[in-house]
Amino acid sequence: MAYNFLLRDSCNERTNFVASYPSLPILENATPFWFPVLSDETGGIKRLKRTESVGAFTDSSYSDSSNGSIVRTNSTSSLNNFPRLHFRDHIWTYTQRYLAAEALEDAAIVIGSEDRETEGEEVERKGDGTKLVQQLISCAEAVACRDKSHASVLLSELRSNALVFGSSFQRVASCFVQGLADRLVLVQPRGTVGYVAPKMNIMDIASIKKEEALCLVYEICPHIQFGHFVANSSILEAFEGESLVHVMDLGMTLGLPHGHQWRGLIQSLAKRSGPPPRLRITAVGLCVDQFQVIGDELETYAQSLGLYLEFSVVESNLEHLKPKDIKVLPGEVLVVNSILQLHCVVKESRGALNSFLQIIHELSPKVLVLVEQDSSHNGPFFLGRFMEALHYYSAIFDSLDAMLPKYDTKRAKMEQFYFAEEIKNIVSCEGPARVERHERVDQWRRRMSRAGFQPASLKMLTQAKKWLNNVNACEGYTIVEEKGCLVLGWKSKPIVAASCWKC
């Protein structure tokens, strides 16, 4: 069962929107009650739509529900803190029942592990998580309403509660606090129109810390490796029986060092029976020197396996790419590879993406492999994007919490220098500066179909699940097939979706 938020994104325009979050906690057979109200800086009251059995969003782990949606296993035990609750007698009765049930669960956990938190500490932690969520939402609303004084007070409180080395939700909250603080600096006061866009520093993309964090995400999290597995499987199928093959790689997987994806492809092509094909790889992006270093390494590696490889770089961002930039030889089979890249071309208007997809369509690739974050972070309303991102990255931070210790340095680097950068871009930036415009796989289907591409079903679910077991991914990761696409999730919460397209 899903429930809806009814919020106003702008205090000036008073625009209503509804954002549905099926992954939030559902309390079965609960008495209906009112979710707490939010107030804006003008003194007006924003009431949220009344729903059944709404739980608070805390830092507990995900679990699967019977219908496949995601619920929280632990909800708040501090319902009495909610303001303006109606039907007090019913609420009191419900609270006592729920606390009793939680007490039984906590008792079982304590018996099984002596070093776990005590029941009282667990209840206190959940209450703190509930308060942190409420503060985050209130602060996001104040920032959206350009109420700098109120937002500054809330940010001060959040900084003391959202700890970088705290619980999984505290850690993700610290990233959103950074984004809200950056956005607050850039917004203009109430009564003015517009938004001061930050200056983009392209050199930040190649920073040492970000590169190190990217490598750690590749090694520890299955997100990127999943995309590489699906892409290489589809590309190998497209190259079957061909002697002259060409890969057009958009962004070279964010510039991931050593070209891991293509090492696997080169190895697979070299092992095939018969003469190995002649392989060309064209990297498209602005990091020319970085790409060329990767290309030199790949050429040496291919030569050691007896495979001819020609590597080249096209210095251009995707928006300004021209058909003449990509040279396709007669009789050559072309495939296009996009790993976590195409969402950067999505803008407020569809012109940039449509133009790029038209260019790709004119090249007539045999296959276009598209791997993207499967979440809606490109909505027109700031508060809607904020809530979507909060749920999405909470799942990712929850998975990191299951994989690594609390004070692990690698975990902190991934959180603060990779995922935090995405979060801050989604939360704090607007216009051309906002490049993390992730969209759900259904939206990508519509965009690709409008551009003239036809879906090519990925019929490799069994192989993908076997791959997931072989890479020793943390228990909790899932792979499902959805309308011909493969979706990697954390306890059924979609994280990354892979799809395949043909002209």
Secondary structure by P-SEA (a helix, b strand, c coil): cbbbbbcccccccbbbbbbbbccccccccccccccbbbbccccbbbbccccccccccccbbbbbccccbbbbccccccccccccccaaaaaaaaaaaaaaaaaaaaaaaaaaccccccaaaaaaaaaaaaaaaaaaaaaaaaaaacaaaaaaaaaaaaaacccccccaaaaaaaaaaaaaaaaaaccccccccccccccccccccccaaaaaaaaaaaaccaaaaaaaaaaaaaaaaaaccccbbbbbccccccccccaaaaaaaaaaaaaccccccbbbbbbbccaaaaaaaaaaaaaaaaaaacbbbbbbbbcccccccccccccccccbbbbbbbcccccccccccaaaaaaaaaaaaaacccbbbbbccccccccccaaaaaaaaaaaaaaaaaaaaaccccccaaaaaaacccaaaaaaaaccccccccccccccaaaaaaaaaaabbbbbbbccaaaaaaaaaaacccccbbbbbcccbbbbbccccccbbbbbbcc
